[in-house]
Amino acid sequence: MYIDPLSISLLLIAGFVSGLFVSICSGTAAAYIIPILTIFLGKSIYKTIGTSLFVDSIISLIAGLVFLRKGNARIKDVVLIIFLSGIGAFIGSFFTSYAPEFGLNIYFGIVLSLFGLNLFYNGLSKNVDFIKSKYSFSFFKKYKIPIFIIGGFLIGFGSGLTGFGGAGFIAICLFFILDYDIHTAIGTSLIIMFFLAGSASISHFLIGEFILDAALISGFAAIFGAIIGSLYANRIDSEKLGRVIGLIYLLVGIVLFARVFI
């Protein structure tokens, strides 16, 4: 398929910004890749999901290796999640055509906006202290293996189904259940998402829900965004990182919500 210079520029920008976003806060390239492909380039939502997941896998690999090299990623504790999320993502991809796009955009837009606003305004430590004072995670810590098995599969299935990489949800689980610091939670979740998004993108490719040239162009730019974003995330302190994550989630939530009315 021929892509004109304007489309190439949009894909390069979307890929680069996705690289920054995903590598800094375990986000998802879907927030940028899918709107560009559907709104501006007129592509089918179902084909853009597989394309977005491919970009997610590229970013996660590059950024995850940076975090790992900095000592901010652990693999041994999350092997079950890697395995089950990969299987779930592969299976979930076959059900993408049944996903209610309108409802998903509304839901994710509202959730991300509220979460991002709260995190940006109150900071990381205040939110963590509040959550831990209200909720006990002892049950989850006691039964973490079955929870990781079930949760890993469900997060993977949901990601393969909707195209939203599940690294953010995984990072939250690692943060509260395994008591990882925010840098380690993000780095480890990126490693997991490489397998999750990679598995899902392969599945989408096999069933024809994939735009190869768009994936390659945006994926190329995403590499540079991932390197810059991951180096930045490893350098700043946890509180500043939390507020940056909150701001980004807020903006992405607004974009996702607005997509419904465009």
Backbone torsions as a table, in degrees:
resi	resn	phi	psi	omega
1	MET	NA	135.0	-179.7
2	TYR	-81.7	132.0	176.3
3	ILE	-117.2	126.9	-178.0
4	ASP	-76.2	165.6	-177.3
5	PRO	-55.9	-38.2	179.6
6	LEU	-64.4	-42.6	179.2
7	SER	-64.0	-40.1	178.5
8	ILE	-62.3	-42.0	179.5
9	SER	-62.7	-44.1	179.2
10	LEU	-63.0	-39.9	-179.8
11	LEU	-68.9	-37.6	177.7
12	LEU	-65.1	-42.6	178.6
13	ILE	-64.7	-46.2	-179.8
14	ALA	-61.9	-40.5	179.9
15	GLY	-66.3	-43.9	-179.5
16	PHE	-64.4	-46.8	179.5
17	VAL	-64.0	-38.0	176.8
18	SER	-61.6	-40.6	178.4
19	GLY	-60.8	-42.0	177.4
20	LEU	-64.1	-49.8	-175.2
21	PHE	-62.3	-50.9	-176.6
22	VAL	-65.4	-43.0	-175.6
23	SER	-72.3	-26.8	-179.6
24	ILE	-81.4	-40.5	-172.3
25	CYS	-135.4	24.7	179.0
26	SER	54.3	42.9	178.8
27	GLY	-83.2	-150.5	179.7
28	THR	-142.6	140.6	179.0
29	ALA	-66.4	-17.4	-179.0
30	ALA	-58.0	-30.4	-178.2
31	ALA	-63.7	-22.2	-177.4
32	TYR	-117.1	-43.7	-176.2
33	ILE	-66.1	-47.3	-177.3
34	ILE	-63.2	-46.6	177.3
35	PRO	-60.1	-40.9	179.9
36	ILE	-61.8	-45.3	-176.4
37	LEU	-72.7	-35.3	-177.3
38	THR	-86.5	-47.8	-174.7
39	ILE	-77.1	-47.7	-173.3
40	PHE	-92.6	-29.8	-177.5
41	LEU	-108.2	-4.5	173.1
42	GLY	68.9	28.9	-178.7
43	LYS	-88.2	158.3	178.4
44	SER	-65.2	137.5	-180.0
45	ILE	-58.6	-34.8	-175.6
46	TYR	-72.4	-34.6	176.6
47	LYS	-75.6	-27.6	-179.8
48	THR	-72.6	-26.2	-179.5
49	ILE	-63.5	-48.1	178.5
50	GLY	-63.0	-38.0	178.6
51	THR	-63.9	-45.1	179.5
52	SER	-62.4	-41.1	179.7
53	LEU	-64.4	-34.2	176.6
54	PHE	-63.5	-44.3	178.1
55	VAL	-63.2	-40.2	176.2
56	ASP	-56.8	-43.0	-177.8
57	SER	-66.9	-37.7	177.8
58	ILE	-64.6	-48.2	-179.3
59	ILE	-61.9	-45.4	-177.5
60	SER	-61.8	-38.3	179.0
61	LEU	-64.7	-51.3	-177.5
62	ILE	-64.1	-52.8	-177.5
63	ALA	-66.3	-39.2	179.8
64	GLY	-61.6	-38.5	178.2
65	LEU	-67.2	-35.4	176.7
66	VAL	-64.5	-47.0	178.2
67	PHE	-61.9	-41.2	-180.0
68	LEU	-63.0	-41.9	179.1
69	ARG	-65.5	-31.3	179.0
70	LYS	-82.7	0.1	-179.4
71	GLY	80.1	18.1	-177.3
72	ASN	-112.3	43.3	175.1
73	ALA	-157.5	139.8	177.2
74	ARG	-126.7	133.7	-176.6
75	ILE	-106.7	-35.7	-172.9
76	LYS	-58.0	-37.2	-176.2
77	ASP	-77.2	-11.6	-171.7
78	VAL	-123.0	22.2	-179.2
79	VAL	-59.9	-41.3	179.5
80	LEU	-61.2	-42.6	-179.9
81	ILE	-64.9	-41.7	178.8
82	ILE	-57.6	-48.6	-176.3
83	PHE	-67.0	-50.4	-175.5
84	LEU	-71.6	-36.8	179.4
85	SER	-67.5	-35.0	177.1
86	GLY	-63.9	-43.4	178.1
87	ILE	-65.4	-45.6	-179.9
88	GLY	-60.6	-41.5	-179.8
89	ALA	-64.6	-40.4	-179.5
90	PHE	-63.6	-44.0	-179.6
91	ILE	-70.2	-44.6	-177.9
92	GLY	-59.4	-29.9	-178.4
93	SER	-61.9	-27.2	-179.0
94	PHE	-75.9	-8.0	-178.5
95	PHE	-111.1	12.3	-177.1
96	THR	-57.4	-38.8	-176.2
97	SER	-64.4	-13.9	179.4
98	TYR	-96.8	-2.0	-176.3
99	ALA	-72.5	131.3	178.1
100	PRO	-77.6	93.9	-173.1
101	GLU	-58.1	-43.7	-177.7
102	PHE	-60.0	-50.5	-178.5
103	GLY	-64.0	-37.7	-179.7
104	LEU	-65.6	-42.9	179.4
105	ASN	-62.6	-42.1	178.9
106	ILE	-63.2	-48.8	-176.2
107	TYR	-62.2	-53.6	-178.0
108	PHE	-65.4	-36.1	179.4
109	GLY	-62.1	-46.1	-179.5
110	ILE	-67.4	-47.5	-177.6
111	VAL	-61.1	-47.8	-178.6
112	LEU	-65.7	-38.5	-180.0
113	SER	-64.0	-47.6	-179.0
114	LEU	-66.3	-43.1	179.7
115	PHE	-64.9	-44.2	-179.0
116	GLY	-65.0	-42.0	179.4
117	LEU	-62.4	-44.0	-179.7
118	ASN	-65.3	-42.3	-178.7
119	LEU	-68.5	-38.5	179.4
120	PHE	-68.7	-40.7	-176.1
121	TYR	-75.4	-45.0	-174.3
122	ASN	-94.9	-15.5	-178.3
123	GLY	82.2	174.3	-174.8
124	LEU	-75.5	-53.5	-172.5
125	SER	-61.2	-40.4	-179.5
126	LYS	-64.6	-40.3	177.8
127	ASN	-67.2	-42.6	179.9
128	VAL	-63.3	-45.8	179.4
129	ASP	-61.1	-40.1	179.9
130	PHE	-64.5	-48.2	-178.2
131	ILE	-62.3	-44.7	-178.7
132	LYS	-68.7	-25.7	177.9
133	SER	-78.1	-23.9	-177.9
134	LYS	-96.0	-29.0	-174.4
135	TYR	-128.2	141.9	176.2
136	SER	-101.8	130.0	179.7
137	PHE	-101.9	15.8	-178.1
138	SER	-61.8	-38.4	179.3
139	PHE	-62.2	-45.8	-178.6
140	PHE	-66.3	-36.6	178.8
141	LYS	-69.5	-35.7	-179.9
142	LYS	-69.2	-39.4	-177.2
143	TYR	-112.8	41.0	-174.0
144	LYS	-65.4	-31.5	-178.7
145	ILE	-66.0	-54.6	177.4
146	PRO	-63.5	-32.2	178.0
147	ILE	-66.8	-40.4	177.7
148	PHE	-66.4	-35.6	179.5
149	ILE	-65.9	-51.7	-178.4
150	ILE	-69.6	-48.1	-178.2
151	GLY	-64.0	-40.4	179.1
152	GLY	-60.6	-43.4	179.7
153	PHE	-65.6	-44.8	-177.2
154	LEU	-66.5	-41.1	177.9
155	ILE	-64.3	-42.1	177.6
156	GLY	-64.1	-43.5	179.3
157	PHE	-60.6	-46.1	179.7
158	GLY	-63.2	-37.9	179.7
159	SER	-68.5	-43.7	177.6
160	GLY	-64.4	-33.5	-179.0
161	LEU	-72.1	-45.7	-171.5
162	THR	-102.9	-19.3	-177.4
163	GLY	90.0	-3.4	178.2
164	PHE	-86.2	110.7	178.1
165	GLY	-56.8	137.6	-173.6
166	GLY	-92.4	16.3	-175.9
167	ALA	-61.8	-35.1	-179.8
168	GLY	-62.5	-43.9	178.5
169	PHE	-66.6	-39.3	179.1
170	ILE	-65.1	-41.4	179.6
171	ALA	-60.3	-40.4	178.3
172	ILE	-63.4	-42.0	178.2
173	CYS	-62.8	-43.9	-179.9
174	LEU	-65.5	-34.9	-178.1
175	PHE	-67.2	-44.2	-174.9
176	PHE	-94.2	-31.9	-176.8
177	ILE	-88.3	-42.9	180.0
178	LEU	-98.3	0.0	178.1
179	ASP	59.1	34.8	174.6
180	TYR	-70.8	149.6	169.9
181	ASP	-73.6	166.0	-171.6
182	ILE	-62.7	-37.2	179.0
183	HIS	-64.1	-45.2	-179.4
184	THR	-68.4	-37.3	178.6
185	ALA	-62.9	-43.2	179.7
186	ILE	-67.6	-47.1	-179.0
187	GLY	-60.5	-43.5	180.0
188	THR	-68.1	-40.2	179.7
189	SER	-64.5	-31.7	177.1
190	LEU	-67.0	-40.3	176.7
191	ILE	-60.9	-43.7	179.3
192	ILE	-62.6	-42.7	-176.2
193	MET	-67.3	-25.2	175.9
194	PHE	-58.4	-45.1	179.6
195	PHE	-73.0	-39.7	-179.3
196	LEU	-64.1	-56.3	-177.5
197	ALA	-68.5	-35.3	178.5
198	GLY	-63.2	-44.1	178.6
199	SER	-62.8	-44.1	-179.2
200	ALA	-66.5	-39.6	-179.2
201	SER	-66.9	-34.7	176.1
202	ILE	-63.1	-44.0	179.5
203	SER	-61.4	-45.9	179.1
204	HIS	-63.3	-37.1	178.7
205	PHE	-63.8	-41.7	-178.0
206	LEU	-65.4	-31.2	-178.9
207	ILE	-97.8	7.8	173.4
208	GLY	85.5	9.9	178.5
209	GLU	-96.6	70.6	-170.9
210	PHE	-162.1	141.3	176.4
211	ILE	-118.1	99.0	-168.5
212	LEU	-61.6	-50.4	-176.0
213	ASP	-65.7	-39.0	176.9
214	ALA	-63.7	-38.3	179.4
215	ALA	-64.8	-41.9	-178.4
216	LEU	-69.0	-41.9	-178.7
217	ILE	-66.5	-52.1	-179.3
218	SER	-68.0	-34.1	178.4
219	GLY	-65.6	-36.5	177.9
220	PHE	-62.4	-47.0	-180.0
221	ALA	-68.5	-31.5	-178.5
222	ALA	-64.0	-28.8	179.6
223	ILE	-59.3	-44.6	-178.3
224	PHE	-69.8	-39.1	176.8
225	GLY	-64.0	-38.0	-179.8
226	ALA	-65.8	-40.9	179.9
227	ILE	-64.6	-49.0	-178.9
228	ILE	-64.2	-46.3	-178.0
229	GLY	-63.5	-43.3	-178.2
230	SER	-69.7	-36.5	176.6
231	LEU	-65.3	-39.9	178.4
232	TYR	-65.3	-45.3	-177.5
233	ALA	-63.1	-32.1	-179.4
234	ASN	-77.2	-16.7	-174.3
235	ARG	-94.2	-32.7	-175.2
236	ILE	-86.0	158.0	-178.0
237	ASP	-74.7	166.4	-172.7
238	SER	-60.7	-39.8	-176.8
239	GLU	-66.6	-44.7	177.8
240	LYS	-65.4	-40.1	178.9
241	LEU	-61.2	-41.2	178.8
242	GLY	-60.9	-41.4	180.0
243	ARG	-70.5	-36.4	176.2
244	VAL	-63.0	-44.0	177.8
245	ILE	-60.0	-43.7	-180.0
246	GLY	-60.6	-44.1	179.6
247	LEU	-63.1	-43.4	-179.2
248	ILE	-65.2	-44.5	178.8
249	TYR	-61.3	-38.5	178.6
250	LEU	-61.0	-47.9	-178.9
251	LEU	-64.6	-42.2	179.9
252	VAL	-66.4	-39.3	177.8
253	GLY	-60.1	-41.4	178.6
254	ILE	-64.2	-41.8	179.0
255	VAL	-62.7	-45.4	-179.2
256	LEU	-63.7	-42.2	179.1
257	PHE	-64.4	-40.7	-177.9
258	ALA	-67.9	-27.6	-178.7
259	ARG	-57.8	-30.8	-177.1
260	VAL	-64.4	-30.7	-173.6
261	PHE	-103.4	4.4	179.6
262	ILE	-98.9	NA	NA
